[in-house]
Amino acid sequence: MDGKATTETGHKQSLSVSQLVELVCELKGTVGELRQSVSDLKQTVRAQQQTIDELQVEKDRLKQQLRERDGQHPTQRLADEYSLKAEDKRAGGQRRKKQKSPRRGRRTTEEKLALADRHEDVFPEDVPPDVCTLHLSRVVWRIENGQAVLVAYHVYHGPGGEVPTIPGTLGRSEYGIEIYLALTFTVFITRLSMDKVCQQLEFFWGLKLAKSQADALLNRLAREWEPEFDTLCTLLANSAVVHADETGWSINSVWAFLSEQVRIIVFGVHKDGATLATLLPKDRFGGVLVSDDAAVYRGFTLAQKCWAHLIRKAIKLTLLQPGNLEYRTFLTGLLELYRKACRLKQDRRLKPSTREQKVLSLENDLWALCGSRFKDDTPPATDAERDFVNLVNELLRLMEAEELFTFVTHPAVPGTNNESERTLRDAANDRKTGRTSKTLRGARRRTVLTSVLESLRLSLPSFTLAHVLEEVTTWLTSGRSRFRQLLEAHNLPPPEHSPLDALLPATAD
């Protein structure tokens, strides 16, 4: 019995040792796995540390770029050309060779004279032709009776060296001023592409004009009219009422300034206070500025904010929540208040002192309309409610700044800024369809030509080619434009510095 018990006890002890050995093996395997895990984690940490170091280097590089670009406009890079040809040039690709024309070189003067439809002599004024000597001969394309005609002009100089100019031409140009004007109008006013304009000139007038020639003519006329643009800027700064509005464009922004005398549309400029100060310096402009409530227009002595913007905001609230009685009542009251102000503006019987009293009555009505919501400090629960509170605060702020009812005390001032908004409508459509200038040089050219033509539209009895041609021909003869005469009539000095060069430097391409 004792022997049997001893045998069973030894068997149990041998099993326990076996289990211990197995357990030790398992522990060794676990330790190996842990060591492998630690090794993997160390490798992961090293890889992450390397990534952190690389990100730190990238962070430092981006910070340096931000410091270098501090103060620069985010779209300044768009001043570079971004056409397919420019991209191929930047990439260093081979440009496709142009097919050579069968004709080599330019035509000689003798060849051009042989092609002329008629010849005409030009003598100095008040000099007998028999004492004059031939100075030069030049051919010029003119439009006569609806057709292109090549005229050979033979220019004679007098005994004292007097050299006349070919009538209706710019310097040594081979195209009449009427072609310049027609080209400018169709490209920048009716906004046809250069290719279509060249097709029209050939179809209607029989004038074959290459696209490169049309581009050169526009550049030439823009250079000739740059002093006129600076004169327009001086007239604008001395106007009684100026409408101003702006919108985005392919290069920065486009800005419209309209007065009773001039229209200036500036393309490719920044939408900031520096641009506004260049054209309307606050220390010199003493008129009324009609605009929306953008921050850049604040700080002028006399201003009229656009009621159309304010009313549209109220209409939007009623469209968002048609069942909200408070919004509907507010819109009705705001419309009635504006209509009442318009009736007072048109009442010619009112004296200036009476108009000021009427404005006080209008302000009391506006306070009654907005006061209950203005005094309510309840936080807005919805986005529409927040917009409503902002509109109320905007109205009362403009009323306190005396920028809501200026059109009542100054009857020549409108209550809305719709005219300048309509002026920018075509520019906005050009932006949407990609029909804008791609460089600052093109924006400068468009600015000059568009502004001069649109200003002529205001002053001429009829805006037709015949009237514009008559006006510009007078400029060429007398050397003084209509705008320069207007500047002298108001005893205004010419600008000391060119606003055009300040806004769009000529060296920028």
Secondary structure by P-SEA (a helix, b strand, c coil): caaaaaaaaaaaaaaaaaaaaaaaaaaaaaaaaaaaaaaaaaaaaaaaaaaaaaaaaaaaaaaaaaaaaccccccccccccccaaaaaaaacccccccccccccccccaaaaaaaccbbbbbbccccccccccccbbbbbbbbcccbbbbbbbbbbbcccccccccccccccccccaaaaaaaaaaaccccccaaaaaaaaaacccccccaaaaaaaaaaaaaaaaaaaaaaaaaaaaccbbbbbbbbccccbbbbbbcccbbbbbccccccaaaaaaccccccccbbbbcccccccccccbbbccaaaaaaaaaaaaaaccccaaaaaaaaaaaaaaaaaaaaaacccccaaaaaaaaaaaaaaaaaacccccccccccccaaaaaaaaaaaaaaaaaaacccccccccccccccaaaaaaaaaaaaaaaaaccccccaaaaaaaaaaaaaaaaaaaccccccaaaaaaaaaaaaaccccaaaaaaaaaccccccccccccccccccc
